[in-house]
């Protein structure tokens, strides 16, 4: 088996008082003799400080895989590159698109990586529209199918400042790892939807079930029917462990603990997940 452990480098809350937190997500994947991979880079360079406090050297990663191009997942990439990271950066071809978050009727904030923040940071980009093996037992999965009637675009995200072109986050991706317990799916924000993601992963990789899901479920402020759909998706895929954080939301986390038959654990900066 490839994946030994996951260490959360950045999340919306911290598991230890000495660690930083922000609206962002980053995780370190320990693959033992097969090296290590970095999954997302948080919103700023704070994940680097957390990594140092945990005794982890991000520059030693074989590569970086990015779940999508929003700033809370890829915003720390410039800081990593400025430190001297020279490995591959794996992501969907749409990762570097321009995108905006609408804050008011005519107020838009850039949240994409295509706004020039990387212009002085050349890097080895490995565009991956579908599936790429990162290491034995570890795959990057993009191009997640959005089933008819099973996808709703996130409100107030756009690809223009006129609010005419919705950002459906086509670059949304996940990682799938083989573990001693069974397949593990590592999410970013899960903009494609949990049900769509798990269904796509199982179909694309030929998996009968998924044992563990880790990451943001994008359920903060979600209506009851969306929460019910998420629980159904977990049960349908045979998930036994859920480590939820970042954009999941406290209310959704409480609902998952009540209704999901498996184990539900809140993530935070510093959490160690042994596989």
C-alpha positions in Angstrom: 0.0 0.0 0.0 1.2 3.5 -0.8 -0.3 6.0 1.7 0.9 5.7 5.3 -0.5 8.9 6.8 -2.0 12.3 6.1 -1.1 15.4 8.1 -3.3 18.4 7.8 -1.1 21.5 7.3 -3.8 24.1 7.0 -7.5 24.2 7.8 -10.1 26.7 9.0 -9.4 25.7 12.6 -6.4 24.3 14.4 -6.0 21.1 16.4 -3.1 22.5 18.3 -2.9 26.0 19.9 0.6 26.6 18.4 -0.5 26.1 14.8 -2.0 28.7 12.5 -5.3 28.4 10.8 -7.1 30.3 8.0 -9.8 29.8 5.4 -7.7 27.4 3.5 -6.8 23.7 3.0 -3.5 21.9 2.7 -2.4 18.3 3.5 0.9 16.3 3.5 0.7 12.8 2.2 3.4 10.4 3.6 4.0 7.6 1.1 6.9 6.0 3.0 9.5 4.8 0.6 7.5 6.3 -2.3 8.1 9.8 -1.0 5.5 12.4 -0.2 3.0 14.7 -2.0 1.6 18.0 -1.0 -2.2 18.4 -1.5 -3.2 22.1 -1.9 -1.3 25.0 -0.4 -3.8 26.9 1.7 -4.6 30.6 1.1 -1.2 32.0 2.0 2.2 30.9 3.0 1.1 30.1 6.6 1.0 26.4 5.8 4.8 26.5 5.5 5.0 27.7 9.0 2.7 25.0 10.3 4.7 22.4 8.3 7.9 23.6 10.0 6.3 23.4 13.4 5.4 19.8 12.6 8.9 18.8 11.4 7.8 18.6 7.8 9.8 20.0 4.9 7.4 20.8 2.0 10.4 21.3 -0.3 11.0 17.5 0.1 7.7 16.7 -1.6 7.9 14.8 -4.8 5.2 17.1 -6.2 2.2 19.3 -5.5 -1.3 18.3 -6.5 -4.0 21.1 -6.5 -7.7 20.4 -6.1 -8.7 23.5 -8.1 -7.6 27.1 -8.7 -9.4 29.0 -6.0 -7.1 31.1 -3.7 -7.9 29.1 -0.5 -6.4 26.0 -2.0 -3.7 27.3 -4.4 -3.0 30.7 -2.9 0.1 29.5 -1.0 1.8 28.2 -4.2 3.8 31.4 -4.8 5.2 31.2 -1.3 6.2 27.6 -1.9 7.8 28.4 -5.2 9.7 31.4 -3.7 11.1 29.0 -1.1 12.7 27.0 -4.0 10.3 24.2 -4.7 11.0 22.9 -8.2 8.9 19.7 -8.4 5.8 19.2 -10.6 2.5 20.9 -9.9 -0.3 18.7 -11.0 -3.8 20.1 -11.7 -6.6 20.3 -14.2 -5.8 22.4 -17.3 -8.4 25.0 -16.1 -6.5 25.6 -12.8 -5.1 28.9 -13.9 -8.4 30.5 -14.9 -9.4 34.0 -13.8 -12.3 33.8 -11.3 -14.1 36.1 -8.9 -16.2 36.0 -5.8 -19.1 38.5 -5.7 -19.2 40.4 -2.4 -22.1 42.8 -3.3 -24.2 43.9 -6.2 -21.1 45.4 -8.0 -18.3 44.2 -5.8 -16.1 41.4 -7.0 -12.9 40.0 -5.5 -10.3 38.0 -7.5 -10.0 34.5 -6.1 -8.3 32.8 -9.0 -4.7 32.0 -9.9 -5.0 33.6 -13.3 -4.8 37.2 -11.9 -1.0 37.5 -12.3 0.0 36.4 -8.9 2.1 33.6 -10.4 3.7 35.7 -13.2 7.0 36.0 -11.3 7.0 32.4 -10.2 7.7 30.0 -13.0 6.9 26.4 -12.2 6.6 22.9 -13.8 2.9 22.6 -14.5 1.6 19.2 -15.4 -2.0 19.8 -16.7 -4.1 16.7 -16.1 -7.7 16.6 -17.5 -8.5 13.1 -16.3 -6.4 10.6 -14.2 -2.7 10.6 -13.5 -0.8 8.2 -11.3 1.3 10.2 -8.8 2.9 7.2 -7.1 2.1 3.5 -6.7 -1.4 3.4 -5.2 -2.0 7.2 -5.5 -4.0 8.8 -8.3 -5.0 12.3 -9.2 -8.6 12.3 -10.6 -10.0 15.3 -12.5 -12.8 15.7 -15.1 -15.4 14.7 -12.5 -18.7 14.0 -14.2 -21.6 16.2 -13.0 -24.7 14.0 -13.3 -27.9 15.6 -14.6 -29.9 16.9 -11.7 -27.1 16.2 -9.3 -25.0 19.4 -9.5 -25.6 23.0 -8.4 -23.0 25.7 -9.0 -21.7 27.5 -6.0 -23.5 30.8 -5.6 -21.6 34.1 -6.2 -18.6 32.6 -8.0 -18.0 34.0 -11.5 -15.4 34.0 -14.3 -16.1 37.7 -15.0 -16.8 40.9 -13.1 -20.2 41.4 -14.7 -21.6 38.4 -12.9 -22.7 36.8 -16.2 -20.5 33.7 -16.4 -20.8 31.3 -13.5 -17.7 29.6 -12.2 -18.7 25.9 -12.1 -15.2 25.0 -11.1 -14.6 22.5 -13.9 -11.1 22.0 -12.5 -12.4 20.4 -9.3 -10.3 17.3 -8.6 -9.5 14.8 -5.8 -6.9 12.2 -4.9 -7.5 8.5 -4.5 -5.1 6.5 -2.4 -4.8 2.8 -1.7 -4.5 2.0 2.1 -4.6 -1.0 4.3 -8.2 -0.2 5.2 -9.3 0.3 1.6 -9.6 3.2 -0.9 -9.3 6.7 0.6 -10.6 9.8 -1.3 -8.9 13.1 -0.4 -11.0 16.2 -1.4 -10.3 19.8 -1.7 -13.7 21.7 -1.7 -15.7 19.1 -3.6 -17.3 21.7 -5.8 -18.4 18.9 -8.2 -20.6 17.5 -5.3 -19.8 14.6 -3.0 -22.2 12.2 -4.8 -20.7 13.0 -8.2 -17.2 12.7 -6.9 -17.6 9.3 -5.3 -19.6 8.0 -8.2 -17.0 9.2 -10.7 -14.1 7.8 -8.7 -15.7 4.4 -8.3 -16.6 4.2 -11.9 -13.3 5.6 -13.3 -11.0 3.5 -11.1 -13.2 0.4 -10.8 -13.7 0.6 -7.1 -16.5 -1.4 -5.4 -16.5 1.0 -2.4 -14.6 3.7 -0.6 -13.4 3.3 3.0 -12.4 6.8 4.0 -13.2 10.4 2.8 -11.1 13.3 3.9 -11.5 17.0 3.2 -14.0 19.8 2.6 -17.5 18.9 1.5 -18.7 22.4 0.6 -21.8 22.1 2.8 -21.5 25.3 4.8 -25.0 26.9 4.7 -26.3 24.0 2.7 -30.1 23.2 2.8 -31.3 20.0 4.4 -31.8 18.2 1.1 -28.1 18.7 0.3 -27.1 17.3 3.6 -29.3 14.3 3.1 -27.8 13.7 -0.4 -24.3 13.8 1.1 -25.2 11.2 3.7 -26.8 9.0 1.1 -23.7 9.3 -1.1 -21.4 8.2 1.8 -23.6 5.2 2.5 -24.0 4.3 -1.1 -20.2 4.2 -1.5 -19.7 2.2 1.7 -17.7 4.9 3.5 -16.8 4.0 7.0 -14.7 7.0 8.1 -15.2 10.7 7.3 -12.7 13.4 8.2 -14.5 16.6 7.3 -13.3 20.2 7.6 -12.6 23.4 5.7 -15.8 24.3 3.8 -18.0 21.6 5.4 -19.4 24.0 8.0 -20.2 23.4 11.7 -24.0 22.8 11.2 -23.3 20.2 8.4 -20.7 18.5 10.6 -23.2 18.2 13.4 -25.8 16.8 10.9 -23.3 14.3 9.5 -22.5 13.1 13.1 -26.2 12.5 13.7 -27.0 10.8 10.4 -23.9 9.2 8.9 -23.6 5.6 10.1 -19.8 5.7 10.0 -17.2 7.6 12.1 -17.2 11.4 11.6 -14.2 13.4 12.8 -13.6 17.2 12.4 -10.2 18.1 10.9 -7.9 21.0 11.9 -4.4 22.2 11.3 -2.1 19.5 12.8 -4.4 16.6 12.6 -2.7 13.3 11.9 -4.7 10.7 10.0 -3.2 7.3 10.1 -4.4 5.0 7.2 
